[in-house]
Amino acid sequence: MPPSTTFDEPPEFDVGDRVVTVDPVGPRLHRIPRGSAGVVVARTPEERLIAVRFDTGRMEHVNPARLQFERAEG
């Protein structure tokens, strides 16, 4: 029997993907605001976290449900 497909799972991100936050992320006093863009630099399979280096230079480990692919402008 093939595995079932679920549509409520977050997308899978690979190293080098451009992403944008859909919710604020990070520590409460130093949150990265919603809509911040960055690049995926690593994935942690055990915890299913995505390491993102944001355009501000800051790096955070983010749950994939709080990210989406950055749309190409133009």
LINJO-V611805 format. One record per run of one state. SS is the DSSP state (H for helix, E for strand, - for the rest). FROM is the first residue (numbers start at 0). TO is the last residue. Records with the same first field share a line. If there is no record, write none. Layout:
# LINJO-V611805
SS->FROM-TO ; FROM-TO
This chain:
# LINJO-V611805
-->0-16 ; 21-23 ; 25-26 ; 30-30 ; 32-35 ; 44-47 ; 54-57 ; 69-73
E->17-20 ; 24-24 ; 31-31 ; 36-43 ; 48-53 ; 58-62 ; 66-68
H->27-29 ; 63-65
